[in-house]
């Protein structure tokens, strides 16, 4: 039996149709009800639009949707700051990198003739043969140049240590704490190129640091002196010298004139036959033998602070300093001390052996213990019981011998 139901208008709160029958199959809507649907649509269209801000009778409230974020550029200020900072960092990196490359290449071009005149090979990486010898870039602010093929010199390493202009943070720090561009000339002298002595003349601000950090200066000439009596008029230098005779010979009129004229850029001149690098108290306290030494000539030069980017003529001031290095190498060959320094070296070696006597004894004891331990493990793996028994007897006798106190025998001559 089919039941015919009419559609009535529902309240605003529900906006749905409900039936009292629980059986969906028992409800059939006939075509006669189409007019009533049209009436319902008209009534819904005439209703008042919903106000989302007003709470409904059944407690439901619609959330107000905000405007799209793209219409408000103020929401992206953090992103703008990051992009701006990255742009500044990139521009500073490109400008600083270009500046360092120009400084290094300009110095090399201005001094290339001097280097080629003194060396057979200028520019090599010491590992493989390269097609275009020249400066080797270690980092964006450090360049090296290796030269070889000259008498009295096994090799010369030139390090160009520039400011980290490619790093924005380092650039900002340099405004508050200025850092100088440096050129470090290291000449590895041959065995017969100089007599045995240690000499150093350095600027006052760096001389205390060198006397504490450099192993040879701290050992042989820790006292800092005024070089005024050798003819140096500038008060910007201090002398660290082992033998006065060597200082008189090295500081001639040419060297003194060059030091006075360039006291703002010549940082130090270090000549030594006992060069072993920077002093390390931790490793030195544990060392059982003296470090390996070599004969060195080291010159540290600060690049002039007045160098401008378009004009690099100030680099010409460094040419006489590079020529001074070769002048000193040839001069040291002709110098021989009248008072030999072998006695001071023997004294230093004796003091070192006395101070490291306990360390050497402990090292020897550990070596003996390791040897006995290895021998014991070997005997434990031995299958022959007779060999084990003999080894145990030998060890027992050795232990008993150690326990017997040593007695000194005195020989008395008969009357």
Secondary structure, 3 states (H helix, E strand, C coil): CCECCCCCCCCCCCCCCCCCCCCHHHECCCHHHHHHHHHHHHHHHCCCCCCCCCCCCCCCCCCCCCCCHHHCHHHHHHHHHHHHHHHHHHHHHHHHHHHHHHHHHHHHHHHHHHHHHHCCEECCCCCCCCCCCCCEECCCCEEEEEEECECCEEEEEEEEECCCCCCHHHHHHHHHCCCCCEEEEEEEECCCCCCCCEEEEEEHHHHHHHHHHEHHHHHHCCCCECHHHHCCCCCCEEEEECCHHHHHHHCCHHHHHHHHHCCCCEEEEEEEEEECCECCHHHHHHCCCCCCCEEEEEEEEECCCCCCCCCCHHHHHHHHHHHHHHHHHHHHHHCCCCCCCHHHHHHHHHHHHHHCHHHHHHHHHHHHHHHHHHHHHHHHCCCCHHHHHHHHHHHHHHHHHHHCCCCCCCCCCCC
